[in-house]
């Protein structure tokens, strides 16, 4: 099966709502199912509404995103644009939406940008890096402003990210910028370059994290995965005069060999798509694990261009990661299941904010 699978159904219950999205129970094809509605596209949804649904994800048995999506509410009110902008996202699709791009709403600030002047920017290899990076940043500097630049590599709707909503609700994430076709951020940017610029100027961020939303696509082939964009994000940060610090995809619990230690996703993206050097932040690890990672970096010839940096997290950050009320989850695994996965992302934030003071000494 390919393409779009459209069915009509009825909204039975609103399970919960968060900014930009409503989670529903719907009746479709004679059974109850979960569905999501992005209110920026559909407007409000209430029990009893007749809905037009895209049911392809459920039919395909997908994991992330494996729910029905509301296309429209039949005979519902028109969804008025939130601003006066004429720029469209999800362009040339049946659900294209008008946004106010930051390049127009804050044109003078964007145009006056004169470079990041070496400002560190965390390049996330997975969306699950966002939460531990934010937790680490706010632990080190509670008043630091943290901005997230969400790219097109995963979900295009920021509202799909439970993590971003929870972080913002708890004051751990101060601003969101959605760039390219991604939509729903506090600021809307036309591309990742202006998105980073907006984070630095309009959002006045002390720490910028750039990366894809949840639900990236992978094909188990060498180059066929969406997060190849991590290398491109390194290039974008460097092109703007910044200092790219990579939060690698690191795991010692993933049963797949290609994702053991530093995932081939990070290794391939940095070896293939990154044209400039970055710092790859590594948390404290056992000798055995550190040796594995060192071999992987060497075999991939990453150290010809990039620099691996051992980062001392500090007891305060380690404790914050263990005790944070924010859910830490990656590929269905919690902090307890795979702590080094989240400690790697925290290491990138610590290196960005502490600089040389964060670098661990090695015998």
N, C-alpha and C positions, 0 to 999 in steps of 0.2 A: 504494500500500500504506500502511496506517496501523495503529496499535496495536502489539501485542507479537507477536513471532515466536519461538515456542518450539521448540527441537530438543533431542534427546538426543545426547550424545557421550561420548567417553572421553578422560581426561587422559593424554597421552603423555609429556610432559616438563615439568619445572619449569625455566623459563628463568632466572628470578631472583626474589628476594623482597625486599621492603622493608617497613617497618612498616605493617601493615594491608592489604597487597596482595601477591598472587602473580601473576606473569606465566607463562602456560602455553602449550604447544603442545597442541592438542586435535584429535581426529579427529571430524568431524561431517559428515554427508551425504556420506561417502565421501572426504573430502579433509582435509588438514591446515590448520589455521588458528590464529591467535593468540587467546588469551582471557585475561581478567582475572577474578580472584576477590578480593573484599573479605572478608578473613578474619573481620572483625567480624560479617559477615552469614552466611558460609558455613561457617566453621570451616576447618580445614586441608584442603588438597587434595594428594593424592599420585598419582604415575603409576599408571594402572590404574583409578582411580576413575571410576565412571559419573556423568555430570554432566547437570543440567538447565540449558540455556543459553538466554539471550535473544540471538538472532542478527539482530535487526532492523537494528542499526547497519551491519553488513557488507552486508546486503541492500540498504540504502539508499545504500551507497557513501560514508558519512560520512568526514570527515577526522579531526579530533580525536575520540577516542572510537569510531573505526571498527573496533572489535574485538568479538568475542563476550564476553558477560558471564555469569559463572556465577551462576545463581539458587540452586542447591542441589546438594549431593552426595547422590546417591541412597543411602539406607540409611546415611548418615553419622551421626556422633554429634550429639546436640543441642548447639546453640551456647548455652552458658550466658552470661547477662549478665555484663559485666565488673565491675559494681558492684551496689549495692542499689537504685539509682534506679528509679523507676517512670515517668519521663518517656520518651516515645517520640519518635523522629525517623523520617523517612520515613513519617509517620503515615498510617494507614488505607490502606496499600499492603501487598501480600503480603510485603514484606521489611522491615516496620517493626522498629526495633531499640530496645531499652531503653538509656538512658544515665543517668548521674549528672549532673544539671545543676549548674553552678557556683553557681546561685542557692540550691541546697540544701546543697551541700558546703561552701560558703564564704558562707553567708547573712549572717553578721554583718558581714563585710567589704563585701559588696555593699550591704547596707542602710545602712551607715555612710557610704557615698560622699557627698561634699558638693560635687562638681563638679571639673572638670579644671583650673580656675584658669588658663586660657589655655594649657594644654599643647598643643604642636603635634601634630597627627595627620596622617600622610600618607594621602591618599585616592587609591588606585591606579585608573587608568582601564582597565588590563589586568592580568591575572595576571603577565605577563612583567615588570611593573614591580617585583615583589617582590625578585628577585635583585639587580638593580643598586642598589636602595634599601638592602638589607642590606649589600652590599659597601661602599657609600659610608659607611654608618653605622659599620661596624666598622673601616674605615680611619681615620675621624676619631676615634672613641672605642672602642678595642678592648674595653674593659670594659662598654660600654653594653649594656643588655639590650633586645633587639628582640623585639617580639611582633607576630604576624600574626593579625588578626581576619578569618576567611574567611566571606563572606556566601553567599547562595543563588544568585548570578547566573551561576555556571558549574557545574562539577562539584560535586555535593553531597558527594562523598567526598574528604576531604583526602588520602587515600592515593593518589588519582589524580595528584596533583601531584609529578612527579619533582623539580621545583625546590625545593619545600618540604622534601622528604626530604633532598636533597643539601645544602641550606643548613643544616638542623639537624645533619646528620652532620658538617659541617665547622665547627660552632660559630658560624655566622653568623646563625642564627635561634634564639632562646632559648625561645620559647613560641608555641604555636598555639592559637587559640580558634575553634571552629566554631560558628556561630550560626544560628538558625532551623532549617531542615531539614538544613543541612549538618552532617556528623558526622565523627568521627575525630580531632578535635584533642586536645591535652593537656587542654584544658578544653572543656566543652560548655555553650553558652549558649542560652537560650530565644529571644533576639532580639539584634539588633545593638547596642542600647543597653546591655544587660547584658554583652554581649561586650566592648564598649569599656571598660566599667567594670571588668570582670574583668582586662583587659589592664593597666589602670592600677593596680589594687589588688592582686589576687592574683598576677599575673605580675610586678608591680613594674617595668613596662617604662619605659625611658628614651625609646624610640621605638616608636610604634604605627603599623602599616600596616594599613589596612582596604581590602578589595576582594574581588572574586569569585575563585573558583578557575578553573582552566583550562577552556577549551571553552565560552565564552559563545555564546549564540545571537544571530544577526543575520539580518535579512530583506531588507536593501538598501532598506528603506523609511525614511522620515524618523524615525518614533518606534518602529519595531518592532525594538528590540534590547535585550538583557538588561541591558547596562551603562548604560542610563538610570539605573540605581541609583547611579551615582557622584554624581549630584546629591542623591539621598536620603541618601547617606553624609555629604555635606557638611552637610546639615541635622542629622543625628544628632550629629555631632561638635560643631557649634555649640550644639545644644540642651543638651549636657552640659557646656557651658562651655569647650570646647576651641577650638583654632585650626586650621581645616581648610586643609591645603596640598595642592593637587591636583597629582599627577604626570600630566600630560596624555598622551594618546595622540598621539605626535608621530612623523612619518615623512617621509622624503624619498626612500624607495625603493619604497614601495607604489605599484603601477601604477594603482590606482584613484583617480580624482580626488577622491572624497569623503574619502579617507584621506590625502591629500597635506597636508603641513604639520601643523597640528592637525586631527585627524580630526573629522568631523562628529559622531562619537559623543561626544567630549568637549564640543564646542561646544553640541550639542543638549541634553545632560544638564545642563550648567551653566546654559544659557539657559532651560530648561523646568522642570526638577525642583528645582534649587537655589533655595531661598527666602531664603537668607542669603549674604553674600559669603564668598569664599575667596581664597586666594593661589594663583595658577597659576604654578608654578615653570618657568622657561625656562632651558636651558643656554646657554652661549656658542654663537653661530651666525654664519655668514657674513652680511654685510649683506643680500644678496639673500634669504636664508631668513628672516632676522629681519623684513624688510619684509613678506614674505608672511604671516607669523604675525600681525604687527601689523594688516594689512588684515583678516585673518580675525576677529580679536578685535573689531575695530571694526565690521565688517559684521554680526556676530552680536550686537552691542550688549552684549557681556559686560562691558565696562569700566564700564558703568553700575552694576554691582553688585560685580563681582570686580576683583581687582588682579593684573596681570601683573608678575612679579618676575624680573628678570634675575639669575641666580645664578652666581657665580664658583666653579667646582668646585675649583680648585686642582690643582697638578701631582700631588699624592699620590693624589687620587681618580681623576684621568684615567688615571694609570698603573695603579692597581688595577683599573679597568674593562678596560683592555687586557690585563692579565696574569692576571686571576683564573682559578683552575682550575675555578670554577663555570661551568656552561654558561649563556650568555646567549642566549636565543632568543625571537623574537617573530614570529608568523605565518610560521615557517619561516626567518626571516632571523637571521643572527648579528650580533655587534657590528661585525664588519668590513663587513657588508652595509649596515647601517643604524645607525651609531653614535649619532646624535642621539636615536633611540628610547630607548636605554638611558640616555643622558646626562640625558634629561629626568627620568627616575625618580630617578637619583642626585641631581639638582639639588634635588628635593623633600626628600630626606633631609638633604642638606647644609643647606638653608634651615632645616629643623626643628631641627637640632642646633647650627648656628653662629649662627642668627638674623641680626641686622643685619650681622654681619661677613661673611656670605656674599653680600650684595647687591652686584652689580657696578655700578660707576659707568659712566655713559654720557655721552658727549660731547653 
